[in-house]
Amino acid sequence: MPYGFYHVLHLVCLVAIVSGFTLVLKGDNKKKMPKIVTGIASFLLLFSGMGLLAKIGSGFEPWVITKLCLWLALAIMVPVTAKRFPEKKGIVFVVALVLVVGAIYTVSSK
């Protein structure tokens, strides 16, 4: 698949994940659809990111490992907090936004 496909898919998944995290942390915790969308978008974000790495011929450089760790932390932290610690959703929302900005900055400063 071409580079553009992976790039567009990566950006769409980024928007879907941030939207899903917002719905999970700021919305009703009883609804499953935001959690499902976030999980699928997380997988597709990983898939498209690996596709982009293959297209540019890059390996697991430090910025890639940093970005993977940030997204892994987000993918685990948000659903666990929403289910087990609902009183801390506001703090986690701010931390999640900081981690998203950190992941974006990591890529832009590579």
C-alpha positions as CSV (number, residue, x, y, z in Angstrom):
1,M,0.0,0.0,0.0
2,P,1.2,3.5,-0.7
3,Y,2.7,5.8,1.9
4,G,-0.3,8.2,1.7
5,F,-2.7,5.5,2.7
6,Y,-0.8,4.7,5.8
7,H,-0.4,8.4,6.6
8,V,-4.1,9.2,6.3
9,L,-5.1,6.1,8.2
10,H,-2.6,7.1,11.0
11,L,-4.1,10.6,11.3
12,V,-7.7,9.4,11.2
13,C,-6.9,6.9,13.9
14,L,-5.2,9.6,16.0
15,V,-8.4,11.7,15.8
16,A,-10.6,8.6,16.6
17,I,-8.4,7.7,19.6
18,V,-8.4,11.2,21.1
19,S,-12.2,11.5,20.5
20,G,-12.7,8.1,22.1
21,F,-10.6,8.9,25.1
22,T,-12.6,12.1,25.5
23,L,-15.9,10.2,25.4
24,V,-14.6,7.6,27.8
25,L,-13.3,10.1,30.3
26,K,-15.9,12.8,30.0
27,G,-19.0,10.8,29.0
28,D,-21.2,8.1,30.4
29,N,-19.1,5.1,31.6
30,K,-21.9,2.6,30.8
31,K,-21.6,2.9,27.1
32,K,-19.4,0.4,25.3
33,M,-19.2,2.0,21.8
34,P,-16.5,4.6,22.7
35,K,-14.4,1.8,24.3
36,I,-14.8,-0.4,21.2
37,V,-13.9,2.4,18.8
38,T,-10.9,3.4,20.9
39,G,-9.6,-0.2,20.9
40,I,-10.0,-0.7,17.2
41,A,-8.5,2.7,16.5
42,S,-5.5,1.8,18.8
43,F,-4.9,-1.3,16.8
44,L,-5.2,0.5,13.4
45,L,-2.9,3.3,14.7
46,L,-0.2,0.7,15.5
47,F,-0.8,-1.0,12.1
48,S,-0.5,2.2,10.2
49,G,2.5,3.4,12.2
50,M,4.4,0.2,11.4
51,G,3.4,0.5,7.8
52,L,4.8,4.1,7.8
53,L,8.0,2.8,9.4
54,A,8.3,0.2,6.7
55,K,7.7,2.7,3.9
56,I,10.3,5.2,5.1
57,G,12.8,2.3,5.8
58,S,13.2,3.2,9.5
59,G,13.8,0.8,12.3
60,F,13.1,1.0,16.0
61,E,14.9,4.3,16.7
62,P,14.6,6.0,20.1
63,W,11.7,8.2,18.9
64,V,9.7,5.2,17.8
65,I,10.2,3.4,21.1
66,T,9.2,6.6,23.0
67,K,6.1,7.0,20.9
68,L,5.1,3.3,21.4
69,C,5.6,3.7,25.2
70,L,3.4,6.8,25.3
71,W,0.6,5.2,23.3
72,L,0.8,2.0,25.3
73,A,0.5,4.0,28.5
74,L,-2.5,5.9,27.1
75,A,-4.2,2.7,25.8
76,I,-3.9,1.1,29.2
77,M,-4.4,4.1,31.5
78,V,-7.6,5.6,30.1
79,P,-9.9,2.5,30.1
80,V,-8.6,1.3,33.5
81,T,-9.1,4.7,35.1
82,A,-12.5,5.1,33.6
83,K,-13.6,1.7,35.1
84,R,-11.8,1.4,38.4
85,F,-11.1,5.0,39.4
86,P,-14.0,7.2,38.0
87,E,-13.3,9.9,40.6
88,K,-9.9,10.6,38.9
89,K,-11.2,11.0,35.4
90,G,-10.5,14.7,35.3
91,I,-6.8,14.3,36.2
92,V,-6.3,11.5,33.8
93,F,-7.9,13.5,31.0
94,V,-5.3,16.2,31.5
95,V,-2.5,13.6,31.7
96,A,-3.8,11.9,28.5
97,L,-3.7,15.2,26.6
98,V,-0.2,15.9,27.8
99,L,0.9,12.3,26.6
100,V,-0.8,12.9,23.2
101,V,1.0,16.2,22.8
102,G,4.2,14.4,23.8
103,A,3.7,11.7,21.3
104,I,3.1,14.3,18.5
105,Y,6.1,16.3,19.6
106,T,8.3,13.2,19.6
107,V,7.5,12.6,15.9
108,S,7.8,16.2,14.8
109,S,11.2,16.6,16.5
110,K,12.8,13.3,15.2
